[in-house]
């Protein structure tokens, strides 16, 4: 092999090495981007778990608030029944003469 042939092959190899370095840099950039994306997804998952716990707590509080008027209505009806029963008993006792 002559010096010129060696020089040509060496130049071809240098071009190939430059091309491979460029491709390797591109792969490294993509790997870094994927790593950042994975980290962001992990953070989002953690925040979503925290939000899920908060939503569960809020759901319990809302259900308690929704049940409150029903409890009040039950209390009012209960007292009204006691009042009616007491009035009827008082009426009958007054009729009997006690």
Secondary structure, DSSP 8 states (H G I E B T S, - for coil): --HHHHHHHHHHHHHHHHHHHHHHHHHHHHHHHHHHHHHHHHHHHHHHHHHHHHHHHHHHHHHHHHHHHHHHHHHHHHHHHHHHHHHHHHHHHHHHT-
